[in-house]
């Protein structure tokens, strides 16, 4: 049975525990959200806009407090935690400002006479199953557009993020959200399955592992529920022979080691043209060895601990297995000698497609650099993955970079910038990285009824 608890990964100490919801509490939560939908779906757009704007205001007011919570929960350094809250604010404001335009009726030209239009209406109660690596951001990109649509939200957060889950529910209450519009539940996996199956629940959005996504999609499919999945990734970061190497090194460093490498769209496979490989590798190794690792609460810390002891053990086993199979360890490769889930920033080369690590997602501060003969080999290796979330191309020739981007099997490609996210940019992948999109206009379209209204000529 899972336990909702704040276990500080910097110390390994359990600081606070939260009670798992009873089955009766789960049923009452669904009922509250379902009852709220009956009114929220008919609320004025101005009412929804005002709620999202007030939520954004409260995130701004409580920025320091909220940042400290996730530093304790999952080890995110305070500076990065603050940046996460900033993007959350931008997401709520974006949908408050753009939501009415996205929800506008769409007229259709009717060949047989008369008129027709598409009206966009909320579906009902939605379940969000969210991960621990970006505790506020992942929730915002699900909740903001769907609340604007007139849906209501049940939120099951990761068991190690109960305090941030509680803080978010409190923000909605303090912002004046009607009872049941946003409800946090400390549910078990079994209870989550029951929520998905409940006829009052119309859809589910999950951000998490491939394994969790498969389980949720199976249950949702069995009960004919709409599902959006944002799963793992093994994103390529391609450095062509005409790239700005200084820029490429810095963006690869942040793209791989930000959030201690615990991001689905991190730069996990760095593919470097042979002509510039050695120079890039030297600069990249120096940058990795210069990463400030320390207390996530301390000013100047770039990288804190991994999120948990189990995350560290999994990563450690993957690295050791790769080395045993012939990979070369350039730097790092060991846990740090201190209490908590600390692992040294690590760089590997010599990983081949025959190794298990080549097919796996590395969720931690481990970079893998590949030397490629040319652009063709870069594309081949980039696409040789079960995942298809994002990719990065570094080149001073933009036309060349655009052509290469067209050949990459990914939901997102960034040119001359590291992997990232913004409120207006659709986020999602293909293949085993999931399906559906969040953010941007696309994020408003996933859980709506696009109702046709036709009037006779």
C-alpha positions in Angstrom: 0.0 0.0 0.0 1.4 3.4 -1.0 1.9 6.1 1.7 1.6 9.8 1.1 4.5 11.3 2.9 7.1 14.1 2.6 10.4 12.2 2.7 13.2 14.8 2.3 15.6 13.3 -0.3 18.4 15.6 0.9 18.4 13.9 4.3 16.4 10.7 3.9 14.1 11.7 6.8 10.3 11.4 6.7 9.1 14.9 7.7 5.3 14.5 7.4 2.7 11.9 6.6 -0.8 12.2 5.2 -3.7 9.8 5.5 -4.8 7.8 2.5 -8.4 8.5 1.5 -11.0 6.0 2.5 -13.3 4.5 -0.2 -16.2 6.6 1.3 -14.1 9.8 1.0 -13.3 8.9 -2.7 -17.0 8.5 -3.5 -17.8 11.8 -1.8 -15.0 13.6 -3.7 -16.4 12.3 -7.0 -19.9 13.4 -6.0 -18.7 16.9 -5.1 -16.9 17.3 -8.5 -19.9 15.9 -10.4 -22.3 18.2 -8.6 -20.0 21.2 -9.2 -19.9 20.4 -12.9 -23.6 20.9 -13.2 -23.1 24.6 -12.4 -19.5 25.3 -13.5 -20.3 24.2 -17.1 -22.9 27.0 -17.3 -20.8 29.6 -15.6 -19.9 32.8 -17.4 -16.5 32.8 -19.1 -15.7 36.0 -17.1 -16.2 33.9 -13.9 -13.7 31.3 -15.1 -11.3 34.0 -16.2 -11.5 35.7 -12.8 -10.8 32.4 -11.0 -7.7 31.6 -13.1 -6.3 35.1 -12.7 -6.8 34.9 -8.9 -5.1 31.5 -8.8 -2.1 33.0 -10.7 -2.1 35.9 -8.2 -1.9 33.5 -5.2 1.0 31.6 -6.8 2.8 34.9 -7.0 2.0 35.8 -3.4 3.1 32.4 -2.1 6.1 31.8 -4.4 8.7 31.4 -1.6 6.5 29.1 0.5 5.5 27.0 -2.5 9.2 26.7 -3.6 10.3 25.5 -0.2 7.6 22.8 -0.2 8.9 21.1 -3.3 12.5 21.5 -2.3 11.6 19.3 0.7 9.4 16.9 -1.2 11.6 16.1 -4.1 14.8 18.0 -3.8 14.4 20.7 -6.4 16.8 23.7 -5.7 14.9 26.8 -4.6 16.0 28.8 -7.7 14.6 26.2 -10.1 11.5 25.7 -7.9 10.8 29.5 -8.3 11.2 29.2 -12.0 8.6 26.4 -12.0 6.2 28.6 -10.1 6.8 31.4 -12.6 5.7 29.2 -15.6 2.7 28.0 -13.6 1.7 31.6 -13.2 2.1 32.2 -17.0 -0.1 29.1 -17.7 -3.0 30.3 -15.6 -2.8 33.8 -17.0 -2.5 32.5 -20.6 -5.7 30.5 -20.4 -7.4 33.3 -18.6 -6.5 35.7 -21.4 -6.7 33.3 -24.4 -9.4 30.9 -23.2 -12.4 32.9 -24.4 -10.9 33.1 -27.9 -10.2 29.4 -27.9 -13.8 28.6 -26.9 -15.4 30.9 -29.5 -17.9 29.2 -31.7 -16.6 28.1 -35.1 -18.9 28.7 -38.1 -19.0 26.1 -40.9 -19.9 26.8 -44.5 -22.8 24.6 -45.4 -23.1 23.5 -49.0 -26.8 22.6 -48.8 -27.9 25.8 -47.3 -28.6 27.0 -43.8 -25.9 27.5 -41.2 -23.8 25.4 -38.8 -21.3 26.0 -36.1 -19.1 24.1 -33.7 -19.7 24.9 -30.0 -17.1 23.8 -27.5 -18.4 22.6 -24.2 -16.9 20.8 -21.1 -17.2 17.1 -20.8 -17.5 16.7 -17.0 -15.4 15.5 -14.2 -11.7 14.8 -15.2 -9.1 12.8 -13.2 -5.5 14.1 -13.3 -2.8 11.7 -12.2 0.3 13.7 -11.8 4.1 13.0 -11.2 6.5 14.3 -8.6 9.2 15.8 -10.9 7.4 19.2 -11.5 4.7 19.1 -8.8 3.1 22.4 -9.7 3.7 22.8 -13.4 2.3 19.3 -14.4 -0.9 20.1 -12.5 -1.3 23.6 -14.0 -1.0 22.5 -17.6 -3.9 20.0 -17.0 -6.1 22.0 -14.7 -5.9 25.5 -16.2 -7.3 24.8 -19.7 -9.9 22.3 -18.4 -11.2 24.6 -15.8 -11.5 27.2 -18.5 -13.5 24.7 -20.6 -16.0 24.2 -17.8 -14.7 20.8 -16.6 -14.1 20.0 -13.0 -11.0 18.4 -11.6 -10.1 15.5 -9.4 -6.4 15.5 -8.7 -4.4 12.5 -7.6 -0.8 13.6 -7.1 2.3 11.5 -6.6 2.5 10.0 -3.1 5.7 11.9 -2.4 4.0 15.3 -3.1 1.1 15.4 -0.6 2.1 18.8 0.8 2.3 20.6 -2.6 -1.0 18.8 -3.5 -2.6 20.2 -0.4 -1.2 23.7 -1.1 -2.7 23.8 -4.6 -6.1 22.8 -3.4 -5.9 25.5 -0.8 -5.0 28.1 -3.5 -8.2 27.2 -5.4 -10.3 27.4 -2.2 -8.7 30.8 -1.3 -9.2 32.0 -4.9 -13.0 31.4 -4.5 -13.4 28.3 -6.6 -16.9 26.9 -6.1 -17.0 23.8 -3.9 -16.1 20.7 -5.9 -14.5 22.5 -8.9 -11.0 21.4 -7.9 -10.7 18.5 -5.5 -7.4 16.8 -4.2 -7.6 13.1 -3.3 -4.9 11.1 -1.6 -5.9 8.0 -3.5 -4.2 4.6 -3.9 -3.6 3.1 -7.4 -6.6 0.8 -6.9 -8.8 3.7 -5.9 -7.6 5.6 -9.0 -8.7 2.7 -11.2 -12.2 2.9 -9.5 -12.3 6.6 -10.2 -11.6 6.1 -13.9 -14.3 3.5 -14.1 -16.9 5.6 -12.4 -19.6 6.7 -14.9 -19.5 10.3 -13.4 -15.9 10.7 -14.6 -15.4 11.5 -18.3 -11.7 11.4 -18.9 -8.3 11.0 -17.4 -4.9 12.7 -18.0 -1.7 11.1 -16.8 1.8 12.3 -16.8 4.2 9.5 -15.7 5.9 6.4 -16.6 5.3 4.1 -19.6 4.1 1.4 -17.2 1.6 3.7 -15.5 0.4 5.0 -18.8 -0.3 1.5 -20.1 -2.2 0.6 -17.0 -4.3 3.8 -17.1 -5.0 3.5 -20.8 -6.2 0.0 -20.4 -8.7 0.9 -17.7 -9.8 4.0 -19.6 -10.3 2.0 -22.8 -12.3 -0.7 -21.0 -14.7 2.0 -19.8 -14.7 4.1 -23.0 -13.0 7.2 -21.4 -11.0 9.8 -23.2 -7.3 9.7 -22.0 -4.3 11.9 -22.6 -0.9 10.4 -21.8 2.5 12.2 -21.4 5.0 9.5 -20.7 8.7 8.9 -20.8 11.3 10.1 -23.3 14.8 9.5 -24.4 15.2 12.8 -26.3 18.1 13.3 -28.7 20.2 16.5 -28.6 21.9 16.8 -32.0 25.1 18.9 -32.4 25.9 19.3 -36.1 29.4 20.2 -37.4 28.4 23.9 -37.9 26.9 24.4 -34.4 27.9 27.1 -32.0 29.7 24.8 -29.6 29.8 27.2 -26.6 26.0 27.5 -26.9 25.6 23.8 -27.4 27.5 22.9 -24.3 25.6 25.3 -22.1 22.2 24.2 -23.4 23.1 20.5 -23.2 24.2 21.1 -19.6 21.0 22.7 -18.6 18.9 20.4 -20.7 20.4 17.3 -19.2 21.1 18.3 -15.6 18.4 20.8 -14.8 16.0 19.3 -12.2 18.8 16.7 -11.5 18.0 15.2 -15.0 14.6 14.2 -13.8 12.5 15.5 -16.8 10.7 13.5 -19.4 12.0 15.9 -22.1 15.5 16.2 -20.9 18.4 15.9 -23.3 19.2 12.3 -22.7 21.1 11.2 -25.8 23.6 13.8 -27.1 24.6 13.1 -30.7 27.7 15.0 -31.8 29.2 15.2 -35.3 32.6 13.6 -35.4 34.2 16.8 -36.7 33.4 18.6 -33.5 33.0 15.7 -31.1 36.2 16.0 -29.2 36.0 19.7 -28.7 32.4 19.4 -27.5 33.2 16.5 -25.2 36.0 18.4 -23.5 33.9 21.5 -22.9 30.9 19.4 -21.8 32.9 17.4 -19.3 34.4 20.5 -17.8 31.0 22.0 -17.4 29.6 18.9 -15.8 32.4 18.8 -13.3 31.7 22.4 -12.4 28.1 21.9 -11.5 27.3 23.2 -8.0 25.8 20.2 -6.2 24.4 20.9 -2.7 21.6 21.7 -0.3 18.5 22.5 -2.4 17.6 25.3 0.1 21.0 27.0 -0.4 21.6 29.9 -2.7 23.8 29.0 -5.7 22.8 25.3 -5.8 22.2 24.1 -9.3 21.7 20.4 -8.6 20.2 18.8 -5.4 19.6 15.2 -4.6 17.5 12.8 -6.7 13.9 12.6 -5.7 14.2 9.4 -3.6 16.5 6.6 -2.6 14.7 4.2 -5.0 15.4 6.6 -7.9 19.0 6.7 -7.0 19.3 2.9 -6.8 17.6 2.5 -10.2 19.9 5.0 -11.8 23.0 3.5 -10.2 22.1 0.0 -11.5 21.6 1.3 -15.0 25.0 3.1 -15.1 26.9 0.1 -13.6 25.3 -2.2 -16.1 26.3 0.0 -19.0 29.9 0.1 -17.7 30.0 -3.6 -17.3 28.9 -4.0 -20.9 31.7 -1.7 -22.2 30.5 1.9 -21.8 33.2 4.4 -20.8 32.8 6.5 -17.7 34.2 9.9 -18.2 33.2 11.5 -14.9 30.9 10.9 -12.0 29.3 7.5 -11.8 28.8 7.1 -8.0 26.6 8.2 -5.2 27.9 10.9 -3.0 29.0 10.1 0.5 26.3 12.0 2.5 22.9 11.1 3.9 20.1 11.2 1.3 19.7 10.4 -2.3 22.8 12.1 -3.8 24.4 11.1 -7.1 27.3 12.7 -8.9 26.7 14.4 -12.2 27.8 11.7 -14.7 29.0 11.5 -18.3 29.2 8.3 -20.3 30.4 7.5 -23.8 30.8 4.3 -25.8 27.1 3.2 -25.3 26.1 1.1 -28.3 22.6 -0.1 -29.5 23.4 -3.6 -28.2 23.5 -2.3 -24.6 20.3 -2.3 -22.5 20.9 1.3 -21.5 20.6 2.4 -25.1 16.9 1.4 -25.0 16.1 2.7 -21.5 15.2 6.1 -20.2 17.7 7.5 -17.8 15.9 9.6 -15.2 18.7 11.4 -13.4 21.9 13.3 -13.8 23.6 11.1 -16.4 24.5 12.3 -19.9 25.4 10.0 -22.7 27.4 11.4 -25.6 27.5 9.6 -29.0 30.0 10.4 -31.8 28.2 10.3 -35.2 29.8 10.3 -38.6 27.4 12.8 -40.2 23.9 14.1 -40.3 22.5 10.8 -41.6 23.8 8.8 -38.7 22.5 11.4 -36.3 19.0 11.1 -37.7 19.2 7.3 -37.7 20.3 7.1 -34.1 17.9 9.8 -33.0 15.0 7.8 -34.4 16.2 4.5 -33.2 14.1 4.6 -30.0 10.8 3.5 -28.8 10.2 7.0 -27.5 9.2 10.1 -29.5 8.8 13.0 -27.1 11.2 15.9 -28.0 14.5 16.6 -29.8 17.0 19.4 -30.1 19.0 20.4 -33.2 22.1 22.7 -32.8 23.2 24.3 -36.1 24.0 27.8 -37.4 22.4 26.9 -40.7 18.7 27.3 -39.9 17.5 25.8 -43.2 19.6 22.7 -42.6 18.3 22.5 -39.1 14.7 22.8 -40.3 15.2 20.0 -42.8 16.6 17.8 -40.2 13.8 18.6 -37.8 11.3 17.3 -40.4 13.0 13.9 -40.4 13.0 13.4 -36.6 10.3 11.2 -35.1 9.2 13.4 -32.2 6.3 15.5 -31.0 8.5 18.6 -30.4 11.7 19.8 -31.9 13.7 22.8 -30.6 16.3 24.4 -32.8 19.3 26.2 -31.2 17.7 26.2 -27.7 17.5 23.5 -25.1 14.3 21.5 -24.3 11.7 23.6 -22.6 8.1 24.5 -22.3 5.9 27.6 -22.5 2.2 28.2 -22.0 1.5 28.8 -25.7 3.5 25.8 -27.0 1.8 22.4 -27.4 3.5 19.7 -25.3 3.4 16.0 -26.1 4.9 13.1 -28.0 4.4 10.1 -30.2 5.3 6.4 -30.1 5.7 5.2 -26.5 6.0 8.7 -25.2 2.2 8.9 -25.2 -0.5 10.7 -27.1 -2.5 13.9 -26.9 -1.2 17.4 -26.2 -1.2 19.8 -23.3 -0.7 23.6 -23.4 -1.4 26.0 -26.3 -4.6 25.9 -28.1 -4.3 22.2 -28.4 -4.5 21.9 -24.6 -8.0 23.3 -24.8 -9.2 20.8 -27.3 -8.5 17.5 -25.6 -11.4 17.3 -23.2 -14.2 19.2 -24.9 -17.4 18.3 -26.7 -17.1 19.8 -30.1 -20.8 20.0 -30.6 -22.3 20.6 -34.0 -25.3 22.9 -34.2 -27.0 22.9 -37.6 -29.8 25.1 -38.6 -31.9 24.3 -41.7 -31.8 26.6 -44.8 
